[in-house]
Amino acid sequence: MPKIIKTTTGQADFIVKEEYPSENQAIEGKDPTASEAEISDLKIENVKYKLKEVLKNE
């Protein structure tokens, strides 16, 4: 059975919460001790399907 490649494009609104041990590290945005992401809105704009070509060794 041939393989199918599905490509979905769209837009997302999200909120990322990160916890840092100090204000300086938070300003730099490096090495958070905890991180959480929440998607608040997801809009799918286009979905495409394409047949993946399979090459056989002969």
CHARMM internal coordinates of N, CA and C (Angstrom, degrees):
IC EDIT
DIST 1 N 1 CA 1.4442
DIST 1 CA 1 C 1.5351
ANGL 1 N 1 CA 1 C 108.52
DIST 1 C 2 N 1.3165
ANGL 1 CA 1 C 2 N 117.84
DIHE 1 N 1 CA 1 C 2 N 132.49
DIST 2 N 2 CA 1.4675
ANGL 1 C 2 N 2 CA 119.84
DIHE 1 CA 1 C 2 N 2 CA -178.56
DIST 2 CA 2 C 1.5310
ANGL 2 N 2 CA 2 C 111.71
DIHE 1 C 2 N 2 CA 2 C -70.19
DIST 2 C 3 N 1.3227
ANGL 2 CA 2 C 3 N 115.23
DIHE 2 N 2 CA 2 C 3 N 151.47
DIST 3 N 3 CA 1.4619
ANGL 2 C 3 N 3 CA 121.21
DIHE 2 CA 2 C 3 N 3 CA 178.77
DIST 3 CA 3 C 1.5182
ANGL 3 N 3 CA 3 C 109.43
DIHE 2 C 3 N 3 CA 3 C -88.17
DIST 3 C 4 N 1.3202
ANGL 3 CA 3 C 4 N 115.93
DIHE 3 N 3 CA 3 C 4 N 147.34
DIST 4 N 4 CA 1.4538
ANGL 3 C 4 N 4 CA 123.48
DIHE 3 CA 3 C 4 N 4 CA -179.09
DIST 4 CA 4 C 1.5256
ANGL 4 N 4 CA 4 C 109.05
DIHE 3 C 4 N 4 CA 4 C -117.27
DIST 4 C 5 N 1.3248
ANGL 4 CA 4 C 5 N 116.77
DIHE 4 N 4 CA 4 C 5 N 135.84
DIST 5 N 5 CA 1.4565
ANGL 4 C 5 N 5 CA 121.44
DIHE 4 CA 4 C 5 N 5 CA 174.76
DIST 5 CA 5 C 1.5303
ANGL 5 N 5 CA 5 C 107.28
DIHE 4 C 5 N 5 CA 5 C -104.57
DIST 5 C 6 N 1.3229
ANGL 5 CA 5 C 6 N 115.99
DIHE 5 N 5 CA 5 C 6 N 124.04
DIST 6 N 6 CA 1.4641
ANGL 5 C 6 N 6 CA 121.91
DIHE 5 CA 5 C 6 N 6 CA 179.48
DIST 6 CA 6 C 1.5302
ANGL 6 N 6 CA 6 C 108.17
DIHE 5 C 6 N 6 CA 6 C -108.52
DIST 6 C 7 N 1.3262
ANGL 6 CA 6 C 7 N 117.15
DIHE 6 N 6 CA 6 C 7 N 124.31
DIST 7 N 7 CA 1.4499
ANGL 6 C 7 N 7 CA 122.57
DIHE 6 CA 6 C 7 N 7 CA 179.08
DIST 7 CA 7 C 1.5251
ANGL 7 N 7 CA 7 C 108.68
DIHE 6 C 7 N 7 CA 7 C -117.09
DIST 7 C 8 N 1.3287
ANGL 7 CA 7 C 8 N 116.26
DIHE 7 N 7 CA 7 C 8 N 121.77
DIST 8 N 8 CA 1.4580
ANGL 7 C 8 N 8 CA 122.21
DIHE 7 CA 7 C 8 N 8 CA 179.94
DIST 8 CA 8 C 1.5173
ANGL 8 N 8 CA 8 C 108.62
DIHE 7 C 8 N 8 CA 8 C -115.21
DIST 8 C 9 N 1.3285
ANGL 8 CA 8 C 9 N 117.07
DIHE 8 N 8 CA 8 C 9 N 128.77
DIST 9 N 9 CA 1.4559
ANGL 8 C 9 N 9 CA 121.10
DIHE 8 CA 8 C 9 N 9 CA 176.22
DIST 9 CA 9 C 1.5211
ANGL 9 N 9 CA 9 C 109.14
DIHE 8 C 9 N 9 CA 9 C -119.59
DIST 9 C 10 N 1.3125
ANGL 9 CA 9 C 10 N 115.36
DIHE 9 N 9 CA 9 C 10 N 151.66
DIST 10 N 10 CA 1.4530
ANGL 9 C 10 N 10 CA 119.76
DIHE 9 CA 9 C 10 N 10 CA 179.76
DIST 10 CA 10 C 1.5075
ANGL 10 N 10 CA 10 C 111.58
DIHE 9 C 10 N 10 CA 10 C 179.54
DIST 10 C 11 N 1.3171
ANGL 10 CA 10 C 11 N 115.26
DIHE 10 N 10 CA 10 C 11 N -162.21
DIST 11 N 11 CA 1.4572
ANGL 10 C 11 N 11 CA 122.33
DIHE 10 CA 10 C 11 N 11 CA -179.47
DIST 11 CA 11 C 1.5196
ANGL 11 N 11 CA 11 C 109.25
DIHE 10 C 11 N 11 CA 11 C -130.72
DIST 11 C 12 N 1.3430
ANGL 11 CA 11 C 12 N 114.98
DIHE 11 N 11 CA 11 C 12 N 150.91
DIST 12 N 12 CA 1.4578
ANGL 11 C 12 N 12 CA 119.69
DIHE 11 CA 11 C 12 N 12 CA 178.19
DIST 12 CA 12 C 1.5228
ANGL 12 N 12 CA 12 C 110.05
DIHE 11 C 12 N 12 CA 12 C -138.51
DIST 12 C 13 N 1.3148
ANGL 12 CA 12 C 13 N 115.95
DIHE 12 N 12 CA 12 C 13 N 139.84
DIST 13 N 13 CA 1.4611
ANGL 12 C 13 N 13 CA 122.30
DIHE 12 CA 12 C 13 N 13 CA 169.73
DIST 13 CA 13 C 1.5195
ANGL 13 N 13 CA 13 C 106.42
DIHE 12 C 13 N 13 CA 13 C -103.25
DIST 13 C 14 N 1.3184
ANGL 13 CA 13 C 14 N 116.17
DIHE 13 N 13 CA 13 C 14 N 131.57
DIST 14 N 14 CA 1.4565
ANGL 13 C 14 N 14 CA 118.72
DIHE 13 CA 13 C 14 N 14 CA -175.74
DIST 14 CA 14 C 1.5266
ANGL 14 N 14 CA 14 C 110.90
DIHE 13 C 14 N 14 CA 14 C -142.22
DIST 14 C 15 N 1.3376
ANGL 14 CA 14 C 15 N 114.09
DIHE 14 N 14 CA 14 C 15 N 162.68
DIST 15 N 15 CA 1.4559
ANGL 14 C 15 N 15 CA 122.58
DIHE 14 CA 14 C 15 N 15 CA 176.48
DIST 15 CA 15 C 1.5298
ANGL 15 N 15 CA 15 C 106.64
DIHE 14 C 15 N 15 CA 15 C -127.50
DIST 15 C 16 N 1.3339
ANGL 15 CA 15 C 16 N 116.04
DIHE 15 N 15 CA 15 C 16 N 127.24
DIST 16 N 16 CA 1.4607
ANGL 15 C 16 N 16 CA 121.46
DIHE 15 CA 15 C 16 N 16 CA 177.20
DIST 16 CA 16 C 1.5220
ANGL 16 N 16 CA 16 C 107.64
DIHE 15 C 16 N 16 CA 16 C -114.38
DIST 16 C 17 N 1.3418
ANGL 16 CA 16 C 17 N 115.65
DIHE 16 N 16 CA 16 C 17 N 125.09
DIST 17 N 17 CA 1.4706
ANGL 16 C 17 N 17 CA 121.04
DIHE 16 CA 16 C 17 N 17 CA 176.25
DIST 17 CA 17 C 1.5209
ANGL 17 N 17 CA 17 C 107.28
DIHE 16 C 17 N 17 CA 17 C -113.09
DIST 17 C 18 N 1.3412
ANGL 17 CA 17 C 18 N 115.55
DIHE 17 N 17 CA 17 C 18 N 127.34
DIST 18 N 18 CA 1.4638
ANGL 17 C 18 N 18 CA 121.13
DIHE 17 CA 17 C 18 N 18 CA 179.85
DIST 18 CA 18 C 1.5229
ANGL 18 N 18 CA 18 C 109.27
DIHE 17 C 18 N 18 CA 18 C -126.95
DIST 18 C 19 N 1.3239
ANGL 18 CA 18 C 19 N 115.34
DIHE 18 N 18 CA 18 C 19 N 144.40
DIST 19 N 19 CA 1.4654
ANGL 18 C 19 N 19 CA 121.21
DIHE 18 CA 18 C 19 N 19 CA 179.14
DIST 19 CA 19 C 1.5267
ANGL 19 N 19 CA 19 C 108.58
DIHE 18 C 19 N 19 CA 19 C -112.92
DIST 19 C 20 N 1.3321
ANGL 19 CA 19 C 20 N 115.99
DIHE 19 N 19 CA 19 C 20 N 132.03
DIST 20 N 20 CA 1.4627
ANGL 19 C 20 N 20 CA 121.84
DIHE 19 CA 19 C 20 N 20 CA -178.52
DIST 20 CA 20 C 1.5225
ANGL 20 N 20 CA 20 C 109.40
DIHE 19 C 20 N 20 CA 20 C -124.75
DIST 20 C 21 N 1.3262
ANGL 20 CA 20 C 21 N 117.10
DIHE 20 N 20 CA 20 C 21 N 151.18
DIST 21 N 21 CA 1.4635
ANGL 20 C 21 N 21 CA 119.99
DIHE 20 CA 20 C 21 N 21 CA 179.82
DIST 21 CA 21 C 1.5278
ANGL 21 N 21 CA 21 C 113.58
DIHE 20 C 21 N 21 CA 21 C -74.90
DIST 21 C 22 N 1.3491
ANGL 21 CA 21 C 22 N 117.66
DIHE 21 N 21 CA 21 C 22 N -18.23
DIST 22 N 22 CA 1.4665
ANGL 21 C 22 N 22 CA 119.45
DIHE 21 CA 21 C 22 N 22 CA 179.74
DIST 22 CA 22 C 1.5259
ANGL 22 N 22 CA 22 C 109.97
DIHE 21 C 22 N 22 CA 22 C -148.65
DIST 22 C 23 N 1.3290
ANGL 22 CA 22 C 23 N 115.14
DIHE 22 N 22 CA 22 C 23 N 162.41
DIST 23 N 23 CA 1.4626
ANGL 22 C 23 N 23 CA 121.05
DIHE 22 CA 22 C 23 N 23 CA 179.65
DIST 23 CA 23 C 1.5262
ANGL 23 N 23 CA 23 C 111.12
DIHE 22 C 23 N 23 CA 23 C -65.95
DIST 23 C 24 N 1.3292
ANGL 23 CA 23 C 24 N 117.54
DIHE 23 N 23 CA 23 C 24 N -38.12
DIST 24 N 24 CA 1.4644
ANGL 23 C 24 N 24 CA 120.97
DIHE 23 CA 23 C 24 N 24 CA -179.37
DIST 24 CA 24 C 1.5348
ANGL 24 N 24 CA 24 C 111.20
DIHE 23 C 24 N 24 CA 24 C -63.04
DIST 24 C 25 N 1.3216
ANGL 24 CA 24 C 25 N 117.12
DIHE 24 N 24 CA 24 C 25 N -42.36
DIST 25 N 25 CA 1.4630
ANGL 24 C 25 N 25 CA 119.82
DIHE 24 CA 24 C 25 N 25 CA 178.16
DIST 25 CA 25 C 1.5252
ANGL 25 N 25 CA 25 C 111.00
DIHE 24 C 25 N 25 CA 25 C -67.04
DIST 25 C 26 N 1.3242
ANGL 25 CA 25 C 26 N 117.79
DIHE 25 N 25 CA 25 C 26 N -33.71
DIST 26 N 26 CA 1.4604
ANGL 25 C 26 N 26 CA 121.33
DIHE 25 CA 25 C 26 N 26 CA 177.49
DIST 26 CA 26 C 1.5224
ANGL 26 N 26 CA 26 C 110.48
DIHE 25 C 26 N 26 CA 26 C -66.96
DIST 26 C 27 N 1.3271
ANGL 26 CA 26 C 27 N 117.04
DIHE 26 N 26 CA 26 C 27 N -40.31
DIST 27 N 27 CA 1.4594
ANGL 26 C 27 N 27 CA 120.52
DIHE 26 CA 26 C 27 N 27 CA 178.41
DIST 27 CA 27 C 1.5275
ANGL 27 N 27 CA 27 C 110.42
DIHE 26 C 27 N 27 CA 27 C -64.51
DIST 27 C 28 N 1.3403
ANGL 27 CA 27 C 28 N 116.85
DIHE 27 N 27 CA 27 C 28 N -41.36
DIST 28 N 28 CA 1.4598
ANGL 27 C 28 N 28 CA 121.23
DIHE 27 CA 27 C 28 N 28 CA 178.66
DIST 28 CA 28 C 1.5281
ANGL 28 N 28 CA 28 C 111.51
DIHE 27 C 28 N 28 CA 28 C -72.09
DIST 28 C 29 N 1.3242
ANGL 28 CA 28 C 29 N 117.12
DIHE 28 N 28 CA 28 C 29 N -27.59
DIST 29 N 29 CA 1.4517
ANGL 28 C 29 N 29 CA 121.71
DIHE 28 CA 28 C 29 N 29 CA -179.44
DIST 29 CA 29 C 1.5120
ANGL 29 N 29 CA 29 C 113.74
DIHE 28 C 29 N 29 CA 29 C 74.33
DIST 29 C 30 N 1.3246
ANGL 29 CA 29 C 30 N 116.18
DIHE 29 N 29 CA 29 C 30 N 29.17
DIST 30 N 30 CA 1.4702
ANGL 29 C 30 N 30 CA 120.77
DIHE 29 CA 29 C 30 N 30 CA -177.13
DIST 30 CA 30 C 1.5171
ANGL 30 N 30 CA 30 C 111.04
DIHE 29 C 30 N 30 CA 30 C -113.15
DIST 30 C 31 N 1.3274
ANGL 30 CA 30 C 31 N 115.87
DIHE 30 N 30 CA 30 C 31 N 140.97
DIST 31 N 31 CA 1.4613
ANGL 30 C 31 N 31 CA 124.42
DIHE 30 CA 30 C 31 N 31 CA 172.03
DIST 31 CA 31 C 1.5278
ANGL 31 N 31 CA 31 C 114.93
DIHE 30 C 31 N 31 CA 31 C 54.24
DIST 31 C 32 N 1.3341
ANGL 31 CA 31 C 32 N 118.27
DIHE 31 N 31 CA 31 C 32 N 62.51
DIST 32 N 32 CA 1.4664
ANGL 31 C 32 N 32 CA 118.43
DIHE 31 CA 31 C 32 N 32 CA 175.08
DIST 32 CA 32 C 1.5305
ANGL 32 N 32 CA 32 C 110.81
DIHE 31 C 32 N 32 CA 32 C -68.50
DIST 32 C 33 N 1.3304
ANGL 32 CA 32 C 33 N 116.54
DIHE 32 N 32 CA 32 C 33 N 148.24
DIST 33 N 33 CA 1.4664
ANGL 32 C 33 N 33 CA 120.14
DIHE 32 CA 32 C 33 N 33 CA 177.44
DIST 33 CA 33 C 1.5250
ANGL 33 N 33 CA 33 C 111.16
DIHE 32 C 33 N 33 CA 33 C -83.05
DIST 33 C 34 N 1.3341
ANGL 33 CA 33 C 34 N 117.13
DIHE 33 N 33 CA 33 C 34 N -23.32
DIST 34 N 34 CA 1.4714
ANGL 33 C 34 N 34 CA 121.80
DIHE 33 CA 33 C 34 N 34 CA 177.15
DIST 34 CA 34 C 1.5236
ANGL 34 N 34 CA 34 C 108.29
DIHE 33 C 34 N 34 CA 34 C -149.08
DIST 34 C 35 N 1.3200
ANGL 34 CA 34 C 35 N 115.60
DIHE 34 N 34 CA 34 C 35 N 147.60
DIST 35 N 35 CA 1.4555
ANGL 34 C 35 N 35 CA 120.17
DIHE 34 CA 34 C 35 N 35 CA -179.37
DIST 35 CA 35 C 1.5217
ANGL 35 N 35 CA 35 C 109.10
DIHE 34 C 35 N 35 CA 35 C -145.82
DIST 35 C 36 N 1.3356
ANGL 35 CA 35 C 36 N 116.09
DIHE 35 N 35 CA 35 C 36 N 139.45
DIST 36 N 36 CA 1.4637
ANGL 35 C 36 N 36 CA 121.34
DIHE 35 CA 35 C 36 N 36 CA -179.47
DIST 36 CA 36 C 1.5261
ANGL 36 N 36 CA 36 C 108.08
DIHE 35 C 36 N 36 CA 36 C -141.61
DIST 36 C 37 N 1.3279
ANGL 36 CA 36 C 37 N 117.02
DIHE 36 N 36 CA 36 C 37 N 133.63
DIST 37 N 37 CA 1.4640
ANGL 36 C 37 N 37 CA 121.30
DIHE 36 CA 36 C 37 N 37 CA 178.52
DIST 37 CA 37 C 1.5202
ANGL 37 N 37 CA 37 C 109.56
DIHE 36 C 37 N 37 CA 37 C -122.00
DIST 37 C 38 N 1.3303
ANGL 37 CA 37 C 38 N 115.66
DIHE 37 N 37 CA 37 C 38 N 138.30
DIST 38 N 38 CA 1.4647
ANGL 37 C 38 N 38 CA 121.56
DIHE 37 CA 37 C 38 N 38 CA 179.85
DIST 38 CA 38 C 1.5217
ANGL 38 N 38 CA 38 C 108.35
DIHE 37 C 38 N 38 CA 38 C -131.33
DIST 38 C 39 N 1.3314
ANGL 38 CA 38 C 39 N 116.73
DIHE 38 N 38 CA 38 C 39 N 127.32
DIST 39 N 39 CA 1.4576
ANGL 38 C 39 N 39 CA 121.51
DIHE 38 CA 38 C 39 N 39 CA 176.30
DIST 39 CA 39 C 1.5203
ANGL 39 N 39 CA 39 C 107.49
DIHE 38 C 39 N 39 CA 39 C -89.31
DIST 39 C 40 N 1.3536
ANGL 39 CA 39 C 40 N 115.84
DIHE 39 N 39 CA 39 C 40 N 119.84
DIST 40 N 40 CA 1.4566
ANGL 39 C 40 N 40 CA 119.30
DIHE 39 CA 39 C 40 N 40 CA -177.85
DIST 40 CA 40 C 1.5234
ANGL 40 N 40 CA 40 C 112.34
DIHE 39 C 40 N 40 CA 40 C -94.99
DIST 40 C 41 N 1.3341
ANGL 40 CA 40 C 41 N 117.68
DIHE 40 N 40 CA 40 C 41 N -25.12
DIST 41 N 41 CA 1.4563
ANGL 40 C 41 N 41 CA 120.65
DIHE 40 CA 40 C 41 N 41 CA 179.04
DIST 41 CA 41 C 1.5211
ANGL 41 N 41 CA 41 C 108.48
DIHE 40 C 41 N 41 CA 41 C -153.63
DIST 41 C 42 N 1.3161
ANGL 41 CA 41 C 42 N 116.86
DIHE 41 N 41 CA 41 C 42 N 135.14
DIST 42 N 42 CA 1.4592
ANGL 41 C 42 N 42 CA 122.73
DIHE 41 CA 41 C 42 N 42 CA 179.78
DIST 42 CA 42 C 1.5176
ANGL 42 N 42 CA 42 C 108.28
DIHE 41 C 42 N 42 CA 42 C -131.28
DIST 42 C 43 N 1.3252
ANGL 42 CA 42 C 43 N 115.99
DIHE 42 N 42 CA 42 C 43 N 124.82
DIST 43 N 43 CA 1.4655
ANGL 42 C 43 N 43 CA 121.01
DIHE 42 CA 42 C 43 N 43 CA -179.24
DIST 43 CA 43 C 1.5278
ANGL 43 N 43 CA 43 C 108.43
DIHE 42 C 43 N 43 CA 43 C -124.17
DIST 43 C 44 N 1.3214
ANGL 43 CA 43 C 44 N 116.35
DIHE 43 N 43 CA 43 C 44 N 113.58
DIST 44 N 44 CA 1.4567
ANGL 43 C 44 N 44 CA 121.68
DIHE 43 CA 43 C 44 N 44 CA 176.89
DIST 44 CA 44 C 1.5190
ANGL 44 N 44 CA 44 C 107.76
DIHE 43 C 44 N 44 CA 44 C -86.38
DIST 44 C 45 N 1.3412
ANGL 44 CA 44 C 45 N 115.73
DIHE 44 N 44 CA 44 C 45 N 124.32
DIST 45 N 45 CA 1.4529
ANGL 44 C 45 N 45 CA 120.51
DIHE 44 CA 44 C 45 N 45 CA -177.03
DIST 45 CA 45 C 1.5165
ANGL 45 N 45 CA 45 C 113.48
DIHE 44 C 45 N 45 CA 45 C -101.39
DIST 45 C 46 N 1.3355
ANGL 45 CA 45 C 46 N 117.59
DIHE 45 N 45 CA 45 C 46 N -31.85
DIST 46 N 46 CA 1.4522
ANGL 45 C 46 N 46 CA 119.78
DIHE 45 CA 45 C 46 N 46 CA -174.77
DIST 46 CA 46 C 1.5267
ANGL 46 N 46 CA 46 C 109.53
DIHE 45 C 46 N 46 CA 46 C -155.41
DIST 46 C 47 N 1.3252
ANGL 46 CA 46 C 47 N 116.31
DIHE 46 N 46 CA 46 C 47 N 140.71
DIST 47 N 47 CA 1.4567
ANGL 46 C 47 N 47 CA 122.39
DIHE 46 CA 46 C 47 N 47 CA 174.82
DIST 47 CA 47 C 1.5218
ANGL 47 N 47 CA 47 C 107.14
DIHE 46 C 47 N 47 CA 47 C -129.72
DIST 47 C 48 N 1.3343
ANGL 47 CA 47 C 48 N 115.88
DIHE 47 N 47 CA 47 C 48 N 127.32
DIST 48 N 48 CA 1.4640
ANGL 47 C 48 N 48 CA 120.69
DIHE 47 CA 47 C 48 N 48 CA 178.89
DIST 48 CA 48 C 1.5227
ANGL 48 N 48 CA 48 C 109.45
DIHE 47 C 48 N 48 CA 48 C -124.07
DIST 48 C 49 N 1.3210
ANGL 48 CA 48 C 49 N 115.19
DIHE 48 N 48 CA 48 C 49 N 142.87
DIST 49 N 49 CA 1.4517
ANGL 48 C 49 N 49 CA 122.07
DIHE 48 CA 48 C 49 N 49 CA 176.60
DIST 49 CA 49 C 1.5228
ANGL 49 N 49 CA 49 C 108.21
DIHE 48 C 49 N 49 CA 49 C -117.63
DIST 49 C 50 N 1.3351
ANGL 49 CA 49 C 50 N 116.92
DIHE 49 N 49 CA 49 C 50 N 136.68
DIST 50 N 50 CA 1.4524
ANGL 49 C 50 N 50 CA 120.89
DIHE 49 CA 49 C 50 N 50 CA -179.58
DIST 50 CA 50 C 1.5223
ANGL 50 N 50 CA 50 C 108.60
DIHE 49 C 50 N 50 CA 50 C -138.74
DIST 50 C 51 N 1.2970
ANGL 50 CA 50 C 51 N 116.59
DIHE 50 N 50 CA 50 C 51 N 138.16
DIST 51 N 51 CA 1.4592
ANGL 50 C 51 N 51 CA 122.94
DIHE 50 CA 50 C 51 N 51 CA 177.50
DIST 51 CA 51 C 1.5240
ANGL 51 N 51 CA 51 C 108.27
DIHE 50 C 51 N 51 CA 51 C -74.28
DIST 51 C 52 N 1.3256
ANGL 51 CA 51 C 52 N 116.84
DIHE 51 N 51 CA 51 C 52 N 125.82
DIST 52 N 52 CA 1.4558
ANGL 51 C 52 N 52 CA 120.84
DIHE 51 CA 51 C 52 N 52 CA 178.01
DIST 52 CA 52 C 1.5203
ANGL 52 N 52 CA 52 C 108.78
DIHE 51 C 52 N 52 CA 52 C -83.49
DIST 52 C 53 N 1.3168
ANGL 52 CA 52 C 53 N 115.13
DIHE 52 N 52 CA 52 C 53 N 128.17
DIST 53 N 53 CA 1.4616
ANGL 52 C 53 N 53 CA 119.58
DIHE 52 CA 52 C 53 N 53 CA 179.97
DIST 53 CA 53 C 1.5234
ANGL 53 N 53 CA 53 C 108.76
DIHE 52 C 53 N 53 CA 53 C -77.35
DIST 53 C 54 N 1.3206
ANGL 53 CA 53 C 54 N 115.00
DIHE 53 N 53 CA 53 C 54 N 130.63
DIST 54 N 54 CA 1.4499
ANGL 53 C 54 N 54 CA 120.81
DIHE 53 CA 53 C 54 N 54 CA 179.24
DIST 54 CA 54 C 1.5239
ANGL 54 N 54 CA 54 C 107.92
DIHE 53 C 54 N 54 CA 54 C -111.29
DIST 54 C 55 N 1.3174
ANGL 54 CA 54 C 55 N 117.05
DIHE 54 N 54 CA 54 C 55 N 120.96
DIST 55 N 55 CA 1.4712
ANGL 54 C 55 N 55 CA 121.39
DIHE 54 CA 54 C 55 N 55 CA 179.05
DIST 55 CA 55 C 1.5141
ANGL 55 N 55 CA 55 C 108.50
DIHE 54 C 55 N 55 CA 55 C -95.99
DIST 55 C 56 N 1.2939
ANGL 55 CA 55 C 56 N 116.38
DIHE 55 N 55 CA 55 C 56 N 131.05
DIST 56 N 56 CA 1.4533
ANGL 55 C 56 N 56 CA 121.82
DIHE 55 CA 55 C 56 N 56 CA 179.30
DIST 56 CA 56 C 1.5315
ANGL 56 N 56 CA 56 C 108.90
DIHE 55 C 56 N 56 CA 56 C -104.71
DIST 56 C 57 N 1.3247
ANGL 56 CA 56 C 57 N 115.47
DIHE 56 N 56 CA 56 C 57 N 140.23
DIST 57 N 57 CA 1.4624
ANGL 56 C 57 N 57 CA 120.22
DIHE 56 CA 56 C 57 N 57 CA 175.23
DIST 57 CA 57 C 1.5225
ANGL 57 N 57 CA 57 C 108.77
DIHE 56 C 57 N 57 CA 57 C -77.60
DIST 57 C 58 N 1.3038
ANGL 57 CA 57 C 58 N 116.31
DIHE 57 N 57 CA 57 C 58 N 124.03
DIST 58 N 58 CA 1.4686
ANGL 57 C 58 N 58 CA 119.02
DIHE 57 CA 57 C 58 N 58 CA -177.88
DIST 58 CA 58 C 1.5017
ANGL 58 N 58 CA 58 C 110.45
DIHE 57 C 58 N 58 CA 58 C -108.68
END
COOR INIT
IC SEED 1 N 1 CA 1 C
IC BUILD
